[in-house]
Amino acid sequence: MKITCNFCKTEYSMDRAPAAPVKCAVCGHVWTAPVVGRKSPFLVLIAALCALMAAIIFAIVVATHHTATGVKNNPLVAKITGVHTVVDAFGVSHFVVAGTVTNRSEEIYGVPDLMIVSHGGGDEIVAQQKFMPSATLLDAGASVTFSHTLSAPTHGVKKVTVELKE
């Protein structure tokens, strides 16, 4: 441990804290060296646990805030639940897209038009078709299903997505 003379600032190295007042060999000043206590392993453990709890609480608050912000910014979610093909009277196959629109918020929301987008192999847009869902308002936490037959043929389509059109 190091102690320093309060008067001339001379530093001394000692194995342990002195039990009596100390006299400086340079200036002769006498002072009582402060007793530096060792940190208890139990207190270090308690401090580490407190830090861990603070980190966990912080992570929960951030995740909850992120989820709440996501719901606030995007209260309605449209999801495709199934796609199958039908053949019309002229022998042309078309997609029938089924899905749901869910209100994740705690308020009533108006349901906008939906856009079904057909994508090709390189994710380029092959066709788009807008339609109105069967419900115009959704209660808090409610869902509505939809099913729509696309007028565009299925040729070249690799992926189908749904979007909400505000």
Secondary structure, 3 states (H helix, E strand, C coil): CEEECCCCCCEEECCCCCCCCEECCCCCCEECCCCCCCCCHHHHHHHHHHHHHHHHHHHHHHHHHHHHHHHHHCCEEEEEEEEEEEECCCCCEEEEEEEEEEECCCCCEECCEEEEEEECCCCCEEEEEEECCCCCEECCCCEEEEEEEEEEECCCCCEEEEEEEC
